[in-house]
Amino acid sequence: MRCMEVDGADIHSDIALIKRMLAEDGEFVFLYAGKGAIHDYIHSLHDGGNGLDDEELYKFRICYAGKNLNVKFLRDDKGFWQDITSMKCLIDALDTATSCYIDVSSDSREEFAFIVQQLIYIQYPLDKADVFLSQEFRDAENMPLRIRELGDKLTAIRAAAVEVKQRLLLAKDDPSMATPSLIKLSANIDSYVECGNKVKAYLEILHKLLVENRDFRLAIAATKKTGKSVIVNSLIGQDLASTDIQLATPGNFIYRKSTDNKYHLWMEDDEHNQLFHKIYDSRLDLCKDAEGMCRCAQNDMNNGFSLRDVSIGYPASDDSLFASLTVYDTPGPDAAGTNHREAARRALNECDAAVFCIDYSKYLTDSEEEYLKEVRDIFKARQKFHSLIFVLNKMDARYADAKQSKSIAGAVDFIKTRLSQIADEYRDCIIFPISALEYFNAAEAERAGVTELNAPISANELKKLKFARRDVPELSWLHTHSLNLECYHGVAKFCYYVFKRDSGMPALISYLTRIATVKSPLEIVNHVAAEIEQQYQTFDDLFGSAGIHIGGDSYEAG
């Protein structure tokens, strides 16, 4: 990939240079080494329409120069690792046709997030780049052993607990065995039972991580009407989540893969007893019932216009995006007069990761900023802050609104700046610019059996296709969008791959896959390990008063 530095010292010279380079190569990358933020620099380049025009801004690829990096790089077609000290070194080494590995040797989360974000800025395909922390890679390799060690520690606690229980039973028959220490332990029996329940729960978590194919639980969170449900439908590969603009999501809708190739709809009470469970052969029948429940909730003032969590099972093919995925479509917490906020908070606490959706056409509203502060507190408390991902959705709106930013990097950089002002923790967040609607429409046309888009065709041929296949309304949207891509990006041929890649969703899916398979399990183990240490100390204090001491792999009865 070709690239060069710009610094903004002479805006008019930069404008002339960028125009010339974009005319030669529409995929040329610029590295910003100046002062201030990229979004401000891009605003200066536009110069109120006297500088870079809309077409040039659409094509403009820019990222921060990022000097003093501590990274190692390996490309699949090369047999050696090379040291990378700047984004220029990295971009010089990248090849969009070849997969690569980027090892962040510093183990800095901030540096990791910086590199991933710069790749997003320049629209590099993330499925071609495996970016990882060195320590994270080592931890992933050692995770099975660490899980077993934690399990052994919990087993030692349980063995000591059995000893305590036996002594308490014997003391009932022989009062002479009721030593002062045992009486003290008996007085703390409530704490003992509470700790025991936690130990059992942690053992179950570790067992699932080590033995079972544990579901990856993902919450899609946002304020109302930001495109959450379209993202959900894109991830599960089904048109199940309602996208009716007049119908708000009244509670958590939880989507899981079914095992019998049928559709399921059920609801549980607070004790997880099923209140009802319906089974369907038809997707449309399920959607009709689910929509009816939403409409009833919309008029149910007595229950805060809310529903209990609704679970939906759907048949999925073996080649679906994730091997084991549960998606929570959460309600927007800002609907006036509703109890939606508590449902959204509960989903965020239950899930392994969350995608927070920001509406590109609105940027960050006051209600979004307020909600983000709550989300931050939840993820910090669970030590899973880095499993919070941001998306800037509805990027296709930049073609329809003359006032919207035309530069992807500029729009994302503006949001990153705003997020860092909300909380320091958001300084190293990662934001994915996407058009979930573009991805979903392409996927729906593909599922409808429109094979003509398997191979590249022209915009004119796509126009003829939309009239020939009026039964697939998504083709009309794709044709309109193809005209934007042709006009502003010089794209001459269109197919499913082109639309999906342009949507930005493959980059998000690639990153989610990494979190599901590596980062989320590591964060769960780290969180459980911290909790185990706390419970271990609590048990040791309780048991020590009775003369029972827990060892590393066993216990010693005093």
Helices and strands as residue ranges (DSSP letters): E 3-6, H 11-24, E 29-32, H 38-46, G 47-49, H 54-59, E 61-64, E 67-75, E 82-86, H 87-93, E 100-104, H 109-121, G 126-128, E 129-133, H 134-173, G 175-177, H 180-187, H 189-210, E 216-221, H 228-236, E 253-257, E 263-268, E 274-280, H 283-298, G 301-303, E 310-314, E 325-329, H 340-350, E 353-359, H 366-381, G 385-387, E 388-393, G 395-399, H 408-422, G 424-428, E 431-433, H 436-447, G 451-454, H 459-468, H 474-489, H 496-503, H 505-514, I 515-519, H 520-544, E 548-550, E 555-557
